[in-house]
Amino acid sequence: MKSFIKHNMYGITHCLTTDGRDSRCTYRDIYRGFFVLALAGVCICLWRNKLAVMFVRDWLAISDTACWVLCGLFELVLILAFACAAARRWHDLDIKIPSGESISSLVMNPRFWQVLAQEEGGQEKNQYGPAPAENPAPLLDAGEVQESVRRKLFAEVDGIDEIK
């Protein structure tokens, strides 16, 4: 639980930066925690007329409209933080897009999200910085790990070797 809270605080404090790399554990904690926080924000707004929420709203002098606006801003920060965490995870896996593919087609591919959540990153330093300390020692060398990730992501794309 301690690392879960630490990773979520890290995700929120780094909500506008894609610099660096995130480990699989950090990424999974961030997307699970942000899902729970997003649901909590919506529930607070939906239950804004309950006694406990009304007490906090009155204490903070927040109107009904301001409650929804703050919830919307909170959800926007969570979305930005999740997008940045996905980009840092992408950096950890060192995913390169094949020629003829676009970022939007990659993001719309469900396998992309599975790979981000399930694959272990490498231990070697890449162009985005050193490997996270939480990355385990890989059983394969760096080239084989990258090739494995490419094959999982772009199985139906011909010419995997042509990378942008």
Secondary structure, DSSP 8 states (H G I E B T S, - for coil): -HHHHHHHHHHHHTTT---S---HHHHHHHHHHHHHHHHHHHHHHHTTTSHHHHHHHHHHT--HHHHHHHHHHHHHHHHHHHHHHHHHHHHHHT---BTT--HHHHHH-HHHHHHHHH----SS-BTTBS--TT----SS-HHHHHHHHHHHHSTT-S-TT-B-
